[in-house]
Amino acid sequence: ARRCLMAFVTNATLMSPLNEVSKMYLVQDMTTLEGLLGRLSNLKDLGEAFGALRALRPLLFVDDEPFDTLASRLAQVQGAGLVPHQDVVHHLMQRAPASVPPFFAAPASPQRRREITDYLSACSSQGFTACASRVQGVLDGADAGDPKAAAFGAAVREMLAKHAQDPEASDGAE
């Protein structure tokens, strides 16, 4: 059940586009998952994995703008520390300004699913390094002339640097 919850959290944070309609579908899916898992086990016994799922809900509804403070505002959400750091970064990247390239460029297709699966495999084997590397690549491809993209990129890079200095500080349920 813990693995199921963490897989859901990871996949939910990679959801794109993250508009109001997709947020509502995601909340509905979270509620359904909680109900189904609640029939199989006591959800409180699932510890940080259940906490990560619960913390994801309010993260969805933090306002995107201003982009330069989005990372810090996400970190302030109650329970956000239970969400694995790379999943917070994934969620943050899905909310990037339009001038920042998408985390996964392929449209919905078998190719996109393969790209996501390969990325998640790299995250499993290489840890946060795989996430940070991909994020840096995406940010490097952003429109440097867009002030929103520049502010967003600076905030995300600062978040990555903090994690590199103290990887245990915000690993959540990993």
Number of C-alpha atoms within 10 A of each C-alpha: 15 16 10 13 21 21 13 18 24 21 15 21 23 21 17 16 12 18 12 11 9 13 17 15 11 18 16 12 14 20 14 12 15 16 12 11 17 13 9 9 11 10 17 11 11 15 13 22 27 23 20 25 23 20 20 26 18 14 22 21 12 12 12 17 13 11 24 19 15 21 20 13 15 23 16 12 15 13 18 23 21 23 29 22 25 24 24 25 23 21 25 21 24 21 24 24 22 13 17 23 19 19 19 17 10 14 9 10 9 10 11 14 14 12 15 17 12 12 16 17 13 15 16 11 11 11 14 21 15 17 21 21 12 14 20 14 13 18 25 13 13 20 16 15 9 14 14 20 22 20 18 27 25 16 18 26 16 13 15 23 13 13 18 14 9 11 13 11 12 19 18 20 17 16
